[in-house]
Amino acid sequence: MRDNEILSKISALVDEEHELRGRLSAGEVTSDEENARVKELEVALDQCWDLLRQRRARRGAGEDPDNAAPRPVSEVEDYGQ
């Protein structure tokens, strides 16, 4: 996944989070449903940002950024915070 694709995915995830909060305010989803999906979105965002950081670090070190790979959720820095 290229940087622009990762950034597009991040944007889509943030948009979904905002939409979900609006749906909660409108009573279209329950608080439990919203909380569960927001948690999933946060994990996906953490993974995207981690992959983007890896790609940038590889590029900065003169390495191929395409060798960066998504890490498991449990290994992502922001997981559980």
Buried (B, 14 or more C-beta within 10 A) or exposed (E): BEEEEBEEBBEEBEEBBEEBEEBBEEEEBEEEEBEEBBEEBBBBBBBBBBBBEBBEEBBEEEEEBEEBEBBEEEEBEEBEE
